[in-house]
Amino acid sequence: MRGATVLPAFLVGMVVAVGMETSGALLLYVGAGLLSALSVVVAVDVASFGAGLWVGAGAASAGTGMLRRRWLAALLAYAMAAILSAGWLISREFGTTAFGRALGLGLLAAWPLYATGTLLAGLALQPFSNPHAGNQGRAVAVSACAGATLGFLVAGLVLIPQVAPPSIFLGCVVALSGGALLFGSARKAAAEAGGSSGRSPRAIVTEERWDMRDQVVLITGVGGRGQVGFAVAEALLKAGAKVVITARDPARVQQHVAALAPVGAVTGTGADLTKPEDASAVVATAVKTFGRLNGVVNAVGGLHHIAPLAETDSATWDREVYSNLWTVYHVCHAAMGPLRESRGAIVNFASRTALQPVKNLGAYTVGKAGVVALTRTLALEEVDHGVRVNALAPGMMDTEQNRNDTSDPAAVAWVGLDEVAATVMFLLSDAASAVTGQVVELVGRKR
């Protein structure tokens, strides 16, 4: 729970601030005016740095361009501080005026600390070779604390007694410039390593773009490696989500869990989702295991019968419609309570045949058309509860089985599994907060 860390962190920060100001008063107190001034400066420093961290962390999607602007803002802030400190040395009367003191607080304290805070938050959010594994932010925080400790010691014992303030600020500019160069080199090296590891550029973009940390997602209809459900589960785990998978065969589900476990936090359970009680049990497993449910991906279903409607008996019709439509309905119905609590999202798998029917796929088409209607109706009904519901309508997905079943694979516009996974993560993420009731077609391309 977030509250379990927020309150202790608040109290620790309070103790640090009180200890810092008290020790400063003991060492520097020579008159009431100095203590008051010291309190104001410390308050401005802490508030500005905290505001920078808050704003910087709020822009969680800071990419290369945004981070570059943060580096430049910090460099400019410390350069302006150098110029202002030089002006104060030249004209000491300037610092005694109300305008001069206000400008000093702004350019010597507020702006540099605010810019540094946004930069530090941006660094903590940047993934490298193992995106969203939860280590990047902690590493940045520990390094920043260690650097701050050393900086306090060096500044107090060496720099301030012996070096003019403008030179100190210019040294900060040099240090920031070196940091920017080192960060850029590390980012470039990580990108090259990702490209040489066999991952496609599209896969790298997918991992860096969607942050699913702290999200719990249920995925139905998860088959083996190379199938769409497995690919979506793997992508979500790499993006930091906790995942619950399900399929009809309990033994195979556990095999898939074992294969996915090295990637992230995953559990699974077997279920026949044509039965409402099984759907409720799967949702209960997700909530019991991870404490909540933020997203549902209904990949359950599939094409099992190819024949004209005139040659489709009622039992076959029922199996096709039940596996593609009733399963989705049962899971959505069971998950609605937890999703309302988390203001979560649902992604249902439909089909392009639901939008443009083709012959000999009648039962399957009707089932997927029902998924489209279910998606749009549920989106209208749940929008006031904060639950978003969308559907995917992919074309021919690029799997080994589909290629083997196709007479001329070169003539097919294939939809890559990484493209499907990226679209699912977009629809689940806050980036799609304004998207609901939509059916996203994935047309693919010839490969």
SEVO-188940 format. One line per 3 residues: for each residue x, y, z of C-alpha. Coordinates in steps of 0.001 Angstrom, whole numbers. Example, Ala and Ser with C-alpha at 12.3 -4.5 7.8 and 13.67 -1.06 7.14 Angstrom:
<nodes>
12300 -4500 7800 ~ 13670 -1060 7140 $
</nodes>
This chain:
<nodes>
0 0 0 ~ 1251 3465 -855 ~ 277 4897 2535 $
2697 2501 4195 ~ 5619 4371 2612 ~ 4236 7896 2222 $
3755 8662 5925 ~ 7122 7273 7114 ~ 8855 9185 4320 $
7059 12357 5368 ~ 8118 11916 8991 ~ 11729 11160 8046 $
11820 14254 5887 ~ 10461 16312 8764 ~ 13127 14998 11138 $
15864 15730 8608 ~ 14617 19299 8089 ~ 14302 19996 11812 $
17728 18509 12517 ~ 19308 20503 9716 ~ 17841 23808 10814 $
18610 23189 14495 ~ 22248 22306 13836 ~ 22529 25307 11536 $
21193 27555 14263 ~ 23703 26207 16766 ~ 26648 26707 14391 $
25664 29968 12705 ~ 23419 31848 15137 ~ 24917 35283 15765 $
21737 37317 15741 ~ 17991 37015 15313 ~ 18156 38319 11761 $
20488 35564 10555 ~ 18347 32782 12005 ~ 15249 34167 10323 $
17058 34521 6997 ~ 18477 31016 7279 ~ 14991 29608 7925 $
13582 31354 4857 ~ 16381 30190 2566 ~ 16157 26587 3763 $
12377 26646 3341 ~ 12688 28009 -206 ~ 15345 25409 -1069 $
13327 22466 238 ~ 10049 23676 -1261 ~ 11610 24341 -4670 $
13390 20996 -4802 ~ 10254 19190 -3670 ~ 8144 20976 -6277 $
10640 20008 -8968 ~ 10523 16362 -7935 ~ 6718 16404 -7876 $
6345 18037 -11282 ~ 9107 15916 -12794 ~ 7646 12669 -11485 $
4192 13671 -12718 ~ 5532 13804 -16291 ~ 6143 10068 -16262 $
6337 9848 -20043 ~ 9387 12109 -20284 ~ 11216 10953 -23355 $
14569 11940 -24777 ~ 13439 15414 -25845 ~ 11864 16279 -22497 $
14865 15044 -20533 ~ 17202 17037 -22757 ~ 15205 20192 -21946 $
15504 19409 -18239 ~ 19284 19154 -18531 ~ 19370 22516 -20333 $
17085 24152 -17765 ~ 19358 23036 -14920 ~ 22464 24243 -16742 $
20877 27622 -17429 ~ 19674 27940 -13827 ~ 23152 27472 -12364 $
24698 29737 -15008 ~ 22246 32506 -14055 ~ 23090 31891 -10388 $
26776 32424 -11226 ~ 25985 35702 -12951 ~ 23799 36915 -10083 $
26349 35969 -7421 ~ 29008 37897 -9331 ~ 26693 40916 -9374 $
26216 40669 -5632 ~ 29997 40694 -5079 ~ 30430 43724 -7296 $
27534 45679 -5755 ~ 26891 44523 -2190 ~ 24222 47222 -1760 $
22099 45382 -4317 ~ 21592 42474 -1919 ~ 20233 44743 788 $
17249 45913 -1282 ~ 13908 44090 -1246 ~ 14144 43482 -4987 $
17678 42155 -4700 ~ 16789 39760 -1895 ~ 13750 38499 -3816 $
15813 38018 -6974 ~ 18455 36222 -4944 ~ 15944 33777 -3494 $
14581 33147 -6968 ~ 17823 32722 -8926 ~ 20122 31421 -6199 $
17695 29072 -4460 ~ 14322 28466 -6078 ~ 15083 28056 -9773 $
18279 25927 -9519 ~ 16689 23604 -6950 ~ 13434 23321 -8910 $
15278 22545 -12150 ~ 17458 19980 -10403 ~ 14398 18318 -8896 $
12676 17891 -12264 ~ 15898 16536 -13728 ~ 16380 14020 -10922 $
12794 12800 -11274 ~ 13287 12403 -15011 ~ 16419 10338 -14491 $
14606 8065 -12046 ~ 11934 7374 -14659 ~ 14290 6504 -17486 $
14538 2768 -18304 ~ 17704 1246 -19697 ~ 18435 -2371 -20520 $
15837 -3737 -18064 ~ 12915 -1326 -18336 ~ 10606 -812 -15400 $
12261 -3558 -13345 ~ 11884 -1304 -10320 ~ 15663 -774 -9852 $
16223 2415 -11840 ~ 14381 4736 -9443 ~ 16022 3232 -6373 $
19478 3481 -7907 ~ 18943 7149 -8762 ~ 17654 7903 -5274 $
20596 6200 -3531 ~ 23128 7828 -5832 ~ 21552 11245 -5371 $
21631 10906 -1589 ~ 25263 9816 -1653 ~ 26192 12666 -3973 $
24320 15170 -1808 ~ 26158 13960 1304 ~ 29517 14363 -372 $
28472 17712 -1830 ~ 27507 19099 1601 ~ 30882 18052 3004 $
32987 19391 135 ~ 31061 22663 -87 ~ 31189 23357 3652 $
34758 22253 4279 ~ 36507 23264 1059 ~ 34591 25256 -1532 $
32783 27968 426 ~ 35788 28943 2596 ~ 38219 29064 -338 $
36353 29641 -3651 ~ 34307 32622 -4823 ~ 30545 31877 -5241 $
30455 32552 -9024 ~ 33167 29948 -9533 ~ 31257 27423 -7424 $
28121 27858 -9524 ~ 30126 27606 -12728 ~ 31614 24395 -11353 $
28041 23133 -10968 ~ 27467 23905 -14638 ~ 30564 21914 -15569 $
29485 18997 -13381 ~ 25982 19002 -14893 ~ 27441 19098 -18389 $
29574 16087 -17595 ~ 26547 14313 -16160 ~ 24543 15025 -19292 $
27302 13602 -21473 ~ 27618 10487 -19321 ~ 23861 9923 -19324 $
23647 10345 -23075 ~ 26477 7849 -23567 ~ 24834 5323 -21249 $
21490 5683 -23003 ~ 23099 5217 -26415 ~ 25010 2153 -25213 $
21833 634 -23780 ~ 19974 1218 -27041 ~ 22768 -416 -29031 $
22838 -3361 -26624 ~ 19099 -3791 -27028 ~ 19422 -3760 -30798 $
22218 -6355 -30748 ~ 20267 -8682 -28448 ~ 17857 -9636 -31171 $
14988 -7392 -30092 ~ 13426 -5354 -32845 ~ 13358 -1527 -32568 $
9571 -1815 -32199 ~ 9985 -4078 -29164 ~ 12406 -1635 -27531 $
10003 1264 -28065 ~ 7203 -823 -26582 ~ 9165 -1567 -23414 $
10240 2029 -22866 ~ 6938 3667 -23725 ~ 4391 1928 -21509 $
4917 1944 -17774 ~ 2596 -606 -16131 ~ 4206 -642 -12696 $
1746 -1218 -9836 ~ -883 -2479 -12307 ~ -2542 -5880 -11849 $
-3827 -7342 -15119 ~ -5860 -10488 -15761 ~ -5299 -12126 -19155 $
-7654 -14853 -20345 ~ -7022 -17428 -23045 ~ -3251 -17591 -22589 $
-1694 -20240 -24792 ~ 1942 -21178 -25185 ~ 4903 -19111 -26314 $
4315 -17753 -29791 ~ 595 -17196 -29170 ~ -984 -13801 -28638 $
-2025 -14275 -24986 ~ 1485 -15316 -23967 ~ 2999 -12393 -25912 $
707 -9890 -24187 ~ 1474 -11391 -20761 ~ 5226 -11243 -21396 $
5057 -7624 -22575 ~ 3016 -6549 -19556 ~ 5434 -8261 -17185 $
8399 -6513 -18834 ~ 6559 -3221 -18358 ~ 6270 -3889 -14632 $
2710 -5227 -14301 ~ 1642 -8068 -12058 ~ -158 -10596 -14222 $
-2745 -13327 -13671 ~ -3213 -15736 -16566 ~ -5887 -18323 -17192 $
-6836 -20984 -19704 ~ -8955 -24125 -19678 ~ -6176 -26650 -18882 $
-4774 -26102 -15319 ~ -1594 -28090 -16030 ~ -728 -26038 -19099 $
-1484 -22822 -17231 ~ 1131 -23739 -14631 ~ 3616 -24506 -17410 $
3010 -21030 -18824 ~ 3399 -19484 -15355 ~ 6766 -21232 -14968 $
7882 -19917 -18370 ~ 6817 -16357 -17523 ~ 8004 -16286 -13899 $
11576 -15156 -14721 ~ 10122 -12033 -16356 ~ 8008 -10779 -13449 $
5280 -11381 -10877 ~ 2799 -13827 -12396 ~ 307 -16403 -11216 $
-2317 -18455 -12988 ~ -5286 -20741 -12604 ~ -7242 -23058 -14854 $
-10855 -22147 -15634 ~ -13719 -22852 -18018 ~ -14846 -19293 -18650 $
-18086 -20388 -20278 ~ -19128 -20961 -16644 ~ -19801 -17803 -14617 $
-18564 -19395 -11382 ~ -15161 -20100 -12962 ~ -14890 -16507 -14159 $
-15683 -15249 -10656 ~ -13049 -17582 -9197 ~ -10356 -16256 -11542 $
-11125 -12648 -10620 ~ -11104 -13577 -6936 ~ -7670 -15181 -7392 $
-6287 -11962 -8887 ~ -7629 -9795 -6073 ~ -6562 -12231 -3352 $
-3049 -12625 -4761 ~ -2222 -9018 -5611 ~ -4802 -7019 -3658 $
-6588 -5377 -6576 ~ -7395 -5581 -10278 ~ -6561 -2757 -12694 $
-7034 -4337 -16102 ~ -8563 -7244 -17971 ~ -7434 -8550 -21351 $
-9930 -10989 -22846 ~ -7879 -12946 -25379 ~ -10041 -16012 -24820 $
-11816 -17532 -27824 ~ -10653 -18301 -31310 ~ -11717 -19804 -34607 $
-12669 -23463 -34307 ~ -15202 -24019 -37103 ~ -14991 -23114 -40789 $
-18154 -23926 -42743 ~ -21212 -22217 -44235 ~ -24021 -21471 -41810 $
-26220 -23966 -43666 ~ -23746 -26678 -42636 ~ -23344 -25541 -39032 $
-25449 -27436 -36509 ~ -26736 -25855 -33326 ~ -24206 -27588 -31056 $
-21294 -26287 -33129 ~ -22895 -22853 -33234 ~ -23228 -22806 -29462 $
-19611 -23856 -28906 ~ -18295 -21122 -31222 ~ -20473 -18369 -29774 $
-19955 -19468 -26173 ~ -16159 -19612 -26487 ~ -15934 -16175 -28127 $
-18766 -14179 -26524 ~ -20049 -15752 -23329 ~ -16545 -16116 -21948 $
-15919 -12385 -22402 ~ -19265 -11499 -20846 ~ -18682 -13695 -17796 $
-15218 -12262 -17125 ~ -16329 -8644 -17609 ~ -19306 -9205 -15325 $
-17179 -10801 -12596 ~ -14439 -8143 -12816 ~ -16628 -5056 -12801 $
-16560 -4524 -9028 ~ -12757 -4517 -8651 ~ -12362 -2493 -11855 $
-14726 182 -10577 ~ -12641 435 -7414 ~ -9422 881 -9376 $
-11040 2840 -12258 ~ -9443 281 -14528 ~ -9707 -810 -18143 $
-10811 -3759 -20259 ~ -9430 -4799 -23638 ~ -11497 -7399 -25484 $
-10288 -9297 -28526 ~ -12739 -9044 -31401 ~ -11954 -9652 -35088 $
-11990 -7756 -38350 ~ -14588 -10276 -39527 ~ -16950 -8759 -36952 $
-16739 -5490 -38893 ~ -16615 -7005 -42368 ~ -17988 -10591 -42458 $
-16547 -13209 -44758 ~ -18139 -16444 -45880 ~ -17733 -19745 -44021 $
-16958 -18018 -40713 ~ -20522 -17306 -39688 ~ -20577 -18657 -36119 $
-17193 -17143 -35301 ~ -18193 -13829 -36869 ~ -21392 -13637 -34854 $
-19511 -14377 -31639 ~ -16946 -11639 -32333 ~ -19653 -9205 -33468 $
-21241 -9819 -30085 ~ -17920 -8894 -28456 ~ -17964 -5582 -30357 $
-21535 -4845 -29233 ~ -20697 -5878 -25664 ~ -17635 -3617 -25659 $
-19496 -547 -26880 ~ -22474 -1067 -24575 ~ -20333 -1711 -21511 $
-18226 1371 -22280 ~ -21349 3549 -22281 ~ -22635 2049 -19055 $
-19343 2169 -17134 ~ -17920 5518 -18181 ~ -19367 7232 -15103 $
-17702 4615 -12916 ~ -14309 5366 -14481 ~ -13976 2012 -16260 $
-12831 2116 -19884 ~ -13721 -690 -22292 ~ -12185 -1089 -25742 $
-11658 -3870 -28256 ~ -8999 -4946 -30734 ~ -9868 -6214 -34183 $
-6589 -7648 -35500 ~ -6147 -9115 -38930 ~ -4059 -12242 -39500 $
-1678 -12502 -36552 ~ 1868 -13560 -37312 ~ 2134 -16911 -35546 $
3835 -20096 -36649 ~ 528 -21941 -36819 ~ -1110 -19253 -38964 $
1829 -19226 -41354 ~ 1707 -23016 -41652 ~ -2019 -22856 -42408 $
-1553 -20224 -45139 ~ -832 -21276 -48690 ~ 994 -18047 -49613 $
2373 -16302 -46482 ~ 4100 -13625 -48562 ~ 735 -12373 -49793 $
-710 -11887 -46278 ~ -671 -8603 -44356 ~ 564 -9979 -41039 $
-31 -8359 -37648 ~ 2980 -8865 -35379 ~ 2436 -10073 -31831 $
4582 -7189 -30571 ~ 2216 -4785 -32336 ~ -763 -6412 -30651 $
925 -6259 -27243 ~ 1843 -2588 -27705 ~ -1735 -1691 -28583 $
-3070 -3601 -25579 ~ -680 -1763 -23250 ~ -1686 1579 -24739 $
-5378 869 -24171 ~ -4705 -245 -20590 ~ -2441 2691 -19757 $
-3239 6232 -18656 ~ -2137 7382 -22110 ~ -5545 6124 -23332 $
-7521 7749 -20506 ~ -9816 9454 -23050 ~ -10365 6317 -25158 $
-13367 4085 -24484 ~ -15960 2247 -26551 ~ -13596 1969 -29512 $
-12715 -953 -31760 ~ -9092 -624 -32885 ~ -8352 -2370 -36176 $
-4852 -3749 -36707 ~ -4446 -4199 -40442 ~ -869 -5488 -40506 $
1607 -5446 -43350 ~ 3299 -7854 -45710 ~ 6550 -9227 -44307 $
</nodes>
